Amino acid sequence: MVFGDVCQTMLRHGEFERIRAVLRETDLDEPLTAREILEVLEAHDEPFESPHEVATVLGRHAERGDVEVIRGHPYRYRFDDRGQ
């Protein structure tokens, strides 16, 4: 259903913007794992269910070039523009 896909994309975009906004407020320059990002989000009272949810949101935006995925074990994520 196209409408459902559009709504899901909009929700994910909002989640991505929340992640970027919180990380922008930190002094963390190095690439972070989804678990590390989740810990930062939780410290800023931003509700996310799991590292998997964070990774899903970031992975979708990596396809558009909004975030870099550094493949390794575990994957790490880098915002080159620091959310600006």
C-alpha positions in Angstrom: 0.0 0.0 0.0 1.6 3.2 -1.1 0.1 5.4 1.6 1.5 3.1 4.3 5.0 3.2 2.7 4.8 7.0 2.6 3.8 7.3 6.2 6.5 4.9 7.3 9.1 6.9 5.4 7.9 10.1 7.1 8.1 8.5 10.5 11.6 7.3 9.9 12.6 10.7 8.6 11.4 12.2 11.9 13.3 9.7 13.9 16.4 10.4 11.8 16.1 14.1 12.5 15.7 13.4 16.3 18.9 11.3 16.2 20.8 14.1 14.3 19.6 16.8 16.7 20.7 14.9 19.8 24.1 14.0 18.3 24.6 17.6 17.2 24.5 18.6 20.8 27.3 16.2 21.8 31.1 16.5 21.5 31.4 13.1 20.0 33.4 13.3 16.8 34.2 9.6 16.2 31.9 7.2 14.4 29.5 5.5 16.8 27.8 2.1 17.0 24.0 1.9 17.1 24.2 0.9 20.7 26.4 3.9 21.6 24.0 6.2 19.7 21.1 4.6 21.7 22.9 5.3 25.0 23.3 9.0 24.0 19.6 9.2 22.9 18.5 7.7 26.2 20.7 10.1 28.2 18.8 12.9 26.4 15.3 11.3 27.1 14.8 10.4 23.4 12.8 7.2 23.3 14.1 4.5 20.9 13.3 0.8 21.5 16.7 -0.8 20.6 20.0 -0.5 18.8 18.3 -2.3 15.9 15.7 0.5 15.6 18.5 3.1 15.5 20.4 1.0 12.9 17.3 0.6 10.8 16.7 4.4 10.7 20.3 5.2 10.0 20.6 2.4 7.3 17.7 3.8 5.4 19.2 7.3 5.4 22.7 6.0 4.5 21.1 4.9 1.1 20.5 8.6 0.5 23.9 9.7 1.7 22.7 11.4 4.9 25.0 9.3 7.0 28.0 7.1 6.4 28.0 3.5 7.4 31.4 2.1 8.3 31.1 -1.6 7.8 32.8 -3.7 10.4 31.8 -5.6 13.4 29.9 -3.8 14.7 28.8 -1.3 12.1 29.6 2.3 13.0 27.8 5.4 11.8 29.3 8.9 11.0 27.5 12.2 10.3 30.2 14.1 8.4 28.3 17.4 8.7 27.6 16.8 12.4 23.9 17.2 11.8 24.1 20.6 10.1 
